[in-house]
Amino acid sequence: MIPFLTRRWILSLATAVVAIWLGLAWRVGWIALRPVNMYSGWLLFALMVGLAFFNARKKLPFLPLLKASTWLQIHIYVGWLACLIFIMHTGLRFSGGRLEWLLSLGFIAVAASGIFGLWLSRWIPPQLARSGESLIYERIPVLRHRLVEEAKAIVTQAEAETQSTTLTDYYLRVLGDYFARQPALLAPLAGDDADYHRVRLELTSLRRFLNEREIVLADQIGQLLEAKRNLDSQLAGQRLLKLWLFVHIPLTYGLFVLVGAHVWLILNYAHRL
Amino acid sequence: MNSGSQPPYAQARRHAAPERWDKPFSEDMKEVDVDLLLAHPLFVSTNPDRFPLSIPLRGILKNDARIRRFQPGEVIVRRGDYGHSAFVILDGAARVLLREPAAEQLGRRQQVRPSVWGSIKRWLKRPHYAEQSANRGSATALQLSGSGEARIFLQDVPGVLDADWTVQLKSGEMFGEIAALGRTPRTSTVVADGDAQVLEIRWQGLREIRRYSPEWKAQIDSRYRERSLRRHLAETPLLYNLSEETLGLIADATRFETFGEFDWQSAYSRVREAGERERLEQEPLIAREGDYPNGLLLVRSGFARVSNRYNHGERTESYIGKGEAFGLAEIVSGWQGKVMPLRRSLRALGYVDILFIPTAILEEHVFPRLTAEQLAALTKDLSPPAAVVGPGAVLDESGNTFLEFIVAQRFINGRATMLIDLDRCTRCDDCVRACAATHDNNPRFIRQGPESSGVMVASACMHCVDPVCMIGCPTGAIHRESINGQVEINPETCIGCSVCAQSCPYGTIQMVALHDEEGLPIVTEETGAPIRRATKCDLCIDQPAGPACVSACPHDALIRADMRSVDDINRWLLR
C-alpha cells in the first residue's frame, strides 16, 4: 500500500517528465516544420476520449477494468497533460472563429470544473467527518422533519408542564425559521454556521427566564440544535460534492459535440486554407 | 416508590418467569422416549443423581435432545456447516465421507468466478426489479419433511457410499460434539448408511451432561484429545518439532476451559450501548494482571481482550484470537530465573475456548529443547504488542480510541470488515451503486454505521471468524465456502426463516421480498404473505473483478479489512 504522499510525488514526477518530453517534441516538430498542430490536436482528442472513459468505467463495475481509484489518478494526471497539450495546440490564442472560441471556452470550463471538483473532494470530506455523525443524503429531509417534530413536542411539553411560554415564544420567533431554513449552496466553502451560533446564543440568554424543568427541556432543544447544525453541514457538503459533477459531466458532453464539429470542419476545409 | 412514568407493580400484567426449557429442542420428545433413552446402553452408566435438581438428566433428554430418523443417503451433518448439536447413533449406521463430494450433491451451489464475457451477458440480462426471481425453487438435494424441516439427501448414494473413502460409524458412536462444543465448523460430512435412528443433543444439553457425568466428560474429552487436540497442539509454533510422545504428554496435561456465553450475540446486543467500564465488568476475566502465570493460555476459538491497568481504568492494548497465546513471555522469564507476574489481563470477548497448558509441563518438556535465539524471540513479547492506531493518532499512554472502539463493538470478529475512511469518502455512493449493479439491483450493504476516529464501519457482512449467523440455519443455506472463505447464502435453499438475520449481532443480514418479472411480490400459496429471503454481502464471489464496492471507490476510501491483520489496518489508516 503506497502512501498517498509518495504516490502523489511519483505521479507528479512522471507527469512532469512526460510534459517535458512532449514540450521538446513539439518544439522540435515546430522547428522541423512538421504539422504539430494536427498532431497535438489528435493527441488532445485521444486524451479527452480516454479521460471520458472514467465515467464509462463507473457504469461497468462488474468488469475487471482496473480499480476506479486507479482510473481517477489517471484522470487527474492525464487531465493535467491534456491542459498542457491544449496550450500547445491553441497557443492560448482564441481568435480562430466563434466555434474555436467556444471550443476553447468549453475546454477551460471542463478543466476548471474538474480542478474545482478535485479540490472539493479533498476539502469537504474531512469537514463532514469532523461535523458529526455521517448521514445518508437522501434521508436528510426525513431527519429534518423529525427534528422539527421533536422540537415542537418539547416546546408544547414545556408550556403544558410549566405554564410558561418562554420556550414556545422562542420557537415561534427563532427556532421555527431556523429549522425550516436550508444552508446556502456555497456554505461549506464559507464555513458558515453563524445562524447556529446566533440561535444557540439566544437559547442560552433565555436561561434566566427558565425554571428547572424548562432548563432540562432547553438542554434537549440544544441537542436538537446541534443535530440540525450537523444536518445542515452534511446537506451542504454532500450537495456541493454531488452538484459539481452535474456541471463537469454535461460540460464534457457539450465539449465533445464542439470537438466533433471542429474535427469535421478541419477535415473538410483545412486543405482549402 | 413508583416514579410518575412507571405503572405500579400491582397493576402490572403477570406472567410466569421465563425458564430454560420453555422452548424444548423438539415438541415430539415424549416421556416414553426419555425412558427408552435412559435404558439405552448409552445412559445406563450415567448416574442421574449427579445432576442438580434444577437440571435433571431426564429434563435434559426431554428438552435438549431429540430422536431423529434418517433415510438411506440422507445427510446428517455437512462439512463446513456450523452445528449446534452432537449426534449419537441409537440404531443403524452412518458413514463419514473422507473425501468431499461435489457441492451440488450436498445441496450447495458450486461457486465459479465467471468469465468477463459471462459477466457482460449477465449484466445485459439483469433484472428490472430488485430481488427478481423468476423460478425460485429448492435445490435438487433439498427436500422438506412433513414438519417443514429441511432434509438434504446425497445424490448418487451408491456411487458415493460404495467407494472406499468412507468410514462407518455404528450404533453407540458419537459425532459432531467437537463442532457443537467448540463452535467450529463440521469437519466432515456424515450420511445415513441405511435407515438410522440418531439421538441429537443440542449444545446446551451436551454441556450439562459433560459437566455432571464423569463418564461422558471422559468420553468427550478423550475423543477431543484423540481427534483434534494433538493436531491443534502440533500446529502451535511453540510446540513445533516435538516428538509424538512429548506431544501426547502435553495433550494429557492440557485442560479445556471456556469463558463467556456461547450465544454471546444476545448479550452483546444488550451491552453494545453500555459504557466502557460497564462492558468491561461484564467480560469474564480469564487471567488477571499481577497473578502468577501458572499456565500458558492458548485461544482455541473466540477472542479475548488484552488490557492493563491505567490509573483507575483499564487500557486495551490488543486482542488475541484463535491460535494465539497469552502469558508465554512471563512463563519463559520465570523459567530463566526472573519471576514475573502477568503484566496484562485477559478477558473474554463473547465466547472463548481456551487450552490451558500448565507451566510445569512447559518447563519440563518444551523450554529445555529451545535454542537461546528461540527463547529470546519468545521474551520479545515483553515490549508492548502492536495495536491499531487511528488516522493521525499516536498511541499514547491512555491508549487509542480506534482500538478501544473496534474491540468494544466486537468488530475484531470481521475477516472482511468494510472500513470507510471518512476523510476521503466523498459520499458519492459509487460503492452502493456498484453493489446494486452486481446484485439484483439491490445493494447488499448500507453505507452507514458506527464511526470512530474518522473511520466508519459500514453495515456490511464482515464474514466473521465466528459466524454466529450460521448457527441454527435449518437448511444450511448460509454457509462458508471454506474454513477461511466468505460466508454466503444459497438463494435456492434459503427458506426465509430469518434465523440468520436475527442472530447476526451486527445487523448486516436483510430479509427482502422477492419479485416476479413484472415487479409484483411473490407470495405464499397458503397465507398470501410475501416470500422473503436473506440477503447479505457475498464479497462478489461471482464477480471476476472481486468486491465491487472496493474497486468502485474512486478515492481509495473503502477497504475490506481482515481485523486480525493489525499491521495492514495500521498501514491503511496511516497512508
Interface residues (C-beta under 8 A of the other chain):
Chain A: M1 I2 P3 F4 K58 L60 P61 F62 L63 P64 L65 K67 A68 S69 W71 L72 L120 S121 I124 P125 P126 L128 A129 E133 S134 L135 I136 Y137 Q238 L241 K242
Chain B: V116 S119 I120 R122 W123 L422 D423 R424 C425 T426 R427 C428 D430 R433 A434 A437 T438 I446 R447 Q448 E451 G454 M456 Q543 P544 A545 A548 V550 S551 A552 C553 P554 H555 D556 A557 D568 R571 W572 L574 R575
